[in-house]
């Protein structure tokens, strides 16, 4: 784990880098979020954000929740219309 702080004419910013071994990213971050919410009380004006690979995973998951069902609906409609067209030709 690496800790780092930075400040250059902006509010102070701190980073914590974590390498995970033997756990999936999503469940590990969820456990960390629960622990931080339970143990840490931030003063006014402070915030915590979870980014990096986890942020990318969350974005991809949100997009897939839209793309996969839409794709399945399109495939179903194509198959249904094709089978109806075949039935009309007979």
Secondary structure, DSSP 8 states (H G I E B T S, - for coil): -EEEEE-SSS--EEEEE---SSS-HHHHHHHHHHHHHHH----TT------THHHHHHHHHHHHHHHHHHHHHHHHHHHHHHHHHHHHH-
